Amino acid sequence: MSEEHRPAIRTDIPHSARIWNYWMGGTDYYEVDRIAGDAGIAVDPEITTMAVQSRQFLIRTVRFLAAENGIRQFLDIGTGLPTMQNTHEVAQRVAPESKIVYVDNDPLVLAHARALLADTTDAGVTVYLDSDYHRPELIVSDARHVLDFTEPVAVMFMGVLGHAESFAEMRRIVHTVLEATPSGSYLVLWDGTDDSAAYVTLCRNYTDTGGVPYTPRPHSEIRAVFDGLTLVEPGVVPIDRWRPDTPGGESRPAISAYGGVGRTP
């Protein structure tokens, strides 16, 4: 999308990617996002833990796929604002030749793309696509210019599918992309769940501010998106309990965010 046709960055309405950046301890947000973020923390103090643990889940899953399963292609859809240890940094640290395609359509995210891409390895490829995940066919078509869809691809949806208007739409988006990938590809997915009343209230309050609605879903629905895939142990679990680097977290209350990794047949 050309600069003259790109939507303007709205600084008067909070945006989930910028609020998430604030909760993670980043600096790429506006005052309206800080206000919304603080209001969210007041309702659900655990939200900052979820934000931090979501990045740790990304790091562990990408490292697992690159180091233990030889995956060299990653399609990260709805990537959000760059922070620390982004997908390309984790993958290319393991395998410098890795190819990463980021997809987002938020103008602030796209404005940061140049900085995000500056530290890609000489041997690897890192690109950014300006696209909406509600148009998965277009994402696949554009990604084919970079990724080899005859070789396995890791398809990633990290905490973004709550913005889909329904569970059926969520499944359609994911499986449209997966169906374009070959056998031995992977789905990496996490999303917020409705088993915390505080988190559900936080999401409802965010919608009331004018932000794009985000709907927490039962973790059974997140699990159902993996139907037909071979789940990697330990399955679809709270994100901080998926192969943690430091064991022992089972004694803490579960985070209201479930995720997993599945392999295509």
N, C-alpha and C positions, 0 to 999 in steps of 0.2 A: 504494500500500500504506500502510495506517495505521501510525502509530508503534508502537501496541501489538502489531501483528502483524509488524513488521519484524524480521528476524533480528538477534541481538545481534552487536556487533562483537567478533570473536575476537582477543584480544591474546596468546594462547598458541600460535597457529599462524601461521607466516609466510604472507603473502599476496602474490601476484605484483604486484598494482597498487602496493602499498606498497613492495615491494622495488624495483620499477622507479622509483618516485619517489625513493628513496634513491640509486639509481645515477645518476639524472639531476641529483642535487645538491639535491633538494627537502628538505622538513622534515616531511612528513606520513607518518610511519612509527613503528613501535614498536621496542623493543629486540630483540624476536625477529626482526623484519624486518632490522634492521641486522646482526645476527649471521649470518642467512642470506645477506644481501647480501655481507658480507665473505667468507664461505665461497665464494660464487660467484665473486668477484673472484680469490680465490686459485686457483681452478680455471681460470678463463677471464678473464685480465686485460683482454681486449678488450670485455668486456660493457658497461663504462661508455661506451665509444665507440659501441657499438650503441645504447645508450639515448639518448645525446645526438643521434646522427644520426637516430634515429627521429623525434624532434621536428622536426628540420630538414627531414626528408622531408615531414612533415605540413604545415609552413609553406609549402614550395615547391609542393606539389600543390594545396592550398587556394587559394593566391594565383594559381596558374596557371588554375584553373577559374573563379575569380571575376573575375580581371582580363582573361583572354584568351578566355574562352569564355562569359561572361555568366551563369554558374550563380549562382543566388540562393537555393538550397535545399540544405541539407546534413543528412544523416542519419548521425550519427557513433555507430556501434554498438560498445559495449564501450570507452567513452572513457577509463576509468581516472581517476586522481586529477588534478585541475587543477594545472597548473604555470604555465609562461609561454607566451604566444602560443598560446592555445587556439584551436580551430577557429572559434568565433564572433568572436574578436578579429581573427584574420587576415582572415576573410571580410568582416566589417563595416567593417574599415579600408578595404577596396576599395569595398564597396557597403553603406552603412549600413542599407539596407532588407533585407538578407539574413536568412533564417530558418534557424535551426539547432536541430535536435532531437538531444540527447544521450541515449544509452541505456546504462544500467548497472544492475546489481542488487546491487552491493557496498554494505553499509550505511555504510562509511566514506566511500566516494565520494558517496553520497547525502547524507551529513551535510555535505559541502562544497558541495553544489549551490547553496545560497543565495548563498554568496560568489562562486561561479563566475558566477552569473546577474546579479550586481549591476552589472556594467559593460557590459551589453548596450546598444546604441544605442536612442535613442527611436524611430527609424524601423524598427528591426529587431525580430525575435522570437527569443528563446533560451529553450528549455524543456528539462526533464530528465524522462525516462521511467524508471520503476523496472520493468525488465523483463529477462528472460534471453534471450540471443540464440539459445538452443536452441528458442525459440518465436517464430520469425520472423513467422508469420502474425499473432500478437498485436501485435508491434512495428509492423507495417504498419497494422493496424487503429487503434492508438493514435496513430501518427504522422499519420494522415489528419485528425485534429482540428486539426493545426497546418500541415502541408504540403499544397500543392495537387499531387496526383498526376496532374494533366493537364499539368503543366509539368515540365521536367527536374529531376531530383534527383541530387545526388552522394551515393552510398552508400559509407560508409567503414568498413573493418575494419582497424584499425591495430595489428597485432601481437597479436591476441587469438585467432585461429582455431586456434592450436596447442592450445587447450583443447578443441576439438572432438574427439570420441572416434575419428574416422576421417576419411579423405579424402572418403569419400562423404558423411558428415555435414557436412563443411566446405562441399562443393559445394551440398548441399541448402539450408543456411542462406543462403548468398550468393544463390543463384538464386531462392529463394522471395521474397526482398526485391526483387531486380532485376526479376523478372517483373511486379511491381506498378507499376513505374515506366514512364513513356512513352519513346518514341524520343528519343534525344539525351541521355539520362541517362548518368551515369558511375559506374564502380566504381573506388574507390581502396583498394588493399590492400597490406599488407606482412606478412611473417611470417618467423620465424627458420627457418633451413635446417640440414640435417644434414651439411653439408660441413666442419664443424669438430668434431673429436673432443672438444675442450675444451668447446665449447658443448653438445654432446649430453650429456656427463658432467654439466655444470652443471644441465641440465634434469632429468636422472635423479636427481641428489642432491636437488633441490628437491622432487620427488615423494616421496622418502623421508622428508622432514620432515613429511609430512602435508598439504602443499599440493595444490591441484587440479592434476592432471598437465598438463604442457605438452609436446607432442610436436613437435620440429623435423621438417620434412618435406623431401624433395628439392625443389630449386627448380623442377624440371619439373612437380611437382604444383601449386605456386603458379601457375606459368604456365598450367596446364590450367584453373584456375578462370576464366581470362579467355577461354576458348574461346567463340566466337560474338560476341565484342566486337571492336571496332577498337582496337588498342593504340595509344596515344600514344607517339611516339618519346621515348626510346630503347628502349621495350619493358619487359619485366620484368627488372630488373637489380639489383645490390646498391644498397641505398637511398641510399648516399652518392654514387652515380653517376647518379642520376636527375636530370638537368638541374641540376647543382650551381651555386650562385651563384659559386663560385670554382673554375675548371677546374684540372685537373692532378692530381686524386686517383687517376687510373688507375695511377699508379706505386706506390700503396700497396696492401697486401694487401686483397683484397675482404672486406667485412663479411659474416658468415654470416646475412644477412637480405636477402631479395629483395622488391621491390615494383614496382608499376606502376599505370598509369591506363588504363582502357579505356572506350570509348564504346559505348552500346547502339545496335543498328541501328534 
